[in-house]
Amino acid sequence: MSAGNAGNAENARVTTFVKVPPNDAFEVFTEEIDRWWRRGPRFRMAGGDASELCFEQDARGRRLVERMQATVHEIGRVLVWEPGQRLVFEWRGRNFAPGERTEVELRFEAFAEGTRVTLEHRGWDAIRGDHPARHGLQGRAFSALIGQHWAELMTAYRLYGGAAS
């Protein structure tokens, strides 16, 4: 697992390896997201075990949502869906105003006996410096915080994906 800066102090990049082919790695990421995505207030809007994450199809295309008892939070619309290769989706936190969004891109590349998965979270330069999602941080310090968040999630994905093989 490696985390780093994607050339812009406001971007975060995390790379991991799973021991399954790219199509399977993509499927585990998208179809089994609720099983490997960590629970708790740092990772789920609902905080505990009471929510479900899923990519779903609606009249406007695919989207990533978190379902909580009586509500649905649309995390973001899917922008690119290329099974086994690439996934790009919008990312909106629960405290984002309408129109505020960032973007998450994943690339799935055959590597050795499995798949190298690279995740980049970008677009934070469009989110104002005093936004609550920044926790008072900017630049490289903020990038490190976001990178750590995704590193924890991608570690959970890697451990689950390895068990799923």
DOTOR-128997 format. One line per field, with one value per residue (C-alpha): residue number from 0; residue in one letter; x negated, y, z. Coordinates in steps of 0.001 Angstrom, whole numbers. Example, Ala and Ser with C-alpha at 12.3 -4.5 7.8 and 13.67 -1.06 7.14 Angstrom:
2
seq: c(0:1)
type: c(A:S)
c1: c(-12300:-13670)
c2: c(-4500:-1060)
c3: c(7800:7140)
//
This chain:
165
seq: c(0:1:2:3:4:5:6:7:8:9:10:11:12:13:14:15:16:17:18:19:20:21:22:23:24:25:26:27:28:29:30:31:32:33:34:35:36:37:38:39:40:41:42:43:44:45:46:47:48:49:50:51:52:53:54:55:56:57:58:59:60:61:62:63:64:65:66:67:68:69:70:71:72:73:74:75:76:77:78:79:80:81:82:83:84:85:86:87:88:89:90:91:92:93:94:95:96:97:98:99:100:101:102:103:104:105:106:107:108:109:110:111:112:113:114:115:116:117:118:119:120:121:122:123:124:125:126:127:128:129:130:131:132:133:134:135:136:137:138:139:140:141:142:143:144:145:146:147:148:149:150:151:152:153:154:155:156:157:158:159:160:161:162:163:164)
type: c(M:S:A:G:N:A:G:N:A:E:N:A:R:V:T:T:F:V:K:V:P:P:N:D:A:F:E:V:F:T:E:E:I:D:R:W:W:R:R:G:P:R:F:R:M:A:G:G:D:A:S:E:L:C:F:E:Q:D:A:R:G:R:R:L:V:E:R:M:Q:A:T:V:H:E:I:G:R:V:L:V:W:E:P:G:Q:R:L:V:F:E:W:R:G:R:N:F:A:P:G:E:R:T:E:V:E:L:R:F:E:A:F:A:E:G:T:R:V:T:L:E:H:R:G:W:D:A:I:R:G:D:H:P:A:R:H:G:L:Q:G:R:A:F:S:A:L:I:G:Q:H:W:A:E:L:M:T:A:Y:R:L:Y:G:G:A:A:S)
c1: c(0:-1351:139:-1063:-396:816:-1124:1295:1182:4965:5068:4504:3406:3357:2178:2763:2551:5199:4601:7469:7726:8794:12415:12795:11081:13524:16477:15367:14939:18339:20652:19363:18586:20806:18984:15465:16067:15314:18084:18164:18393:15092:16307:20121:22633:24850:21885:22558:23776:27152:26274:25654:23338:24037:23649:27113:28728:31437:33067:30010:27342:25279:24617:22971:25383:25492:28884:29855:33178:35469:32981:30629:27507:26218:22457:22023:22866:20710:18854:16904:17756:15256:15309:11847:10182:11482:14126:14695:17384:18257:17670:19859:19630:22650:21666:21216:23497:25350:22849:19830:18167:14842:13932:12580:10881:9789:7614:7376:4198:3119:-102:-2040:521:3289:4289:2730:5514:4748:7229:6959:9224:9049:10904:10371:8963:12586:13675:13176:10337:12582:14936:15701:14631:11058:10857:8860:6190:5004:2296:103:1472:4992:3771:2144:5404:7414:4684:4792:8586:8413:5419:7497:10388:8162:6481:9941:10652:7327:7867:11426:10466:7669:10070:12565:10097)
c2: c(0:3398:6832:10053:13310:13284:16373:18831:19550:19201:15707:12371:9123:5627:2448:-1133:-4649:-7376:-11003:-11210:-10277:-6691:-7603:-9317:-6425:-3998:-6202:-6519:-2748:-1958:-4903:-5726:-2196:-2458:-5592:-4156:-400:338:1309:3999:7805:8302:6279:6278:9108:7024:6335:2764:-405:1053:2044:356:1607:624:1628:1687:2475:5113:7007:9302:6582:5037:6620:5778:6070:5433:4223:4870:3786:6408:8456:8106:10230:10422:10493:11061:10230:7775:9574:6620:2907:697:-2731:-4081:-813:2430:3919:7633:9022:12317:12602:14807:14767:15191:18805:19790:22519:21948:22183:21326:18107:16394:13392:9915:7908:4287:2488:-1297:-2608:-6219:-6611:-9769:-12312:-9798:-6178:-2883:-515:3195:5620:9385:11822:15216:18473:19777:23017:23927:23537:26711:26814:27207:24359:22039:18999:20313:20114:23356:21972:22986:22029:19038:18643:18274:15950:13744:13591:12563:10113:8472:8174:6428:4306:2856:2137:618:-1577:-2909:-3449:-5259:-7547:-8347:-8747:-11116:-13216:-13206:-14783)
c3: c(0:-872:-447:-1959:-3676:-7271:-8318:-6716:-2987:-2862:-4420:-2728:-4376:-2892:-4602:-3486:-4899:-4864:-5853:-8338:-12041:-12945:-13763:-10391:-8587:-10214:-9294:-5665:-5450:-6964:-6236:-2755:-1553:1510:2681:2671:3247:6886:9256:11895:11898:10029:7057:7031:7157:9471:11739:12774:11155:10179:6623:3295:543:-3051:-6648:-8169:-11483:-11745:-14621:-14959:-14820:-12036:-8683:-5362:-2442:1267:2457:6037:7523:5962:3939:1000:622:-2940:-2553:-6263:-9842:-11753:-14550:-16019:-15668:-17509:-15795:-15126:-16149:-14716:-12427:-11854:-9574:-7926:-4199:-2031:1736:3959:4657:995:-355:-3622:-6458:-4288:-5408:-5737:-7874:-7185:-9946:-9731:-12254:-12335:-14014:-14440:-12471:-11604:-10308:-9666:-10032:-9060:-8012:-7944:-6408:-6837:-4997:-6693:-7062:-3559:-4959:-5831:-2192:-158:2347:5392:4438:7402:5329:5470:9291:9305:6957:3494:1030:1822:5349:3965:1198:3857:5824:2751:1736:5176:4976:1592:2658:5500:3142:463:3066:4009:293:-217:2771:1703:-1975:-1070:970:-1906:-4320)
//
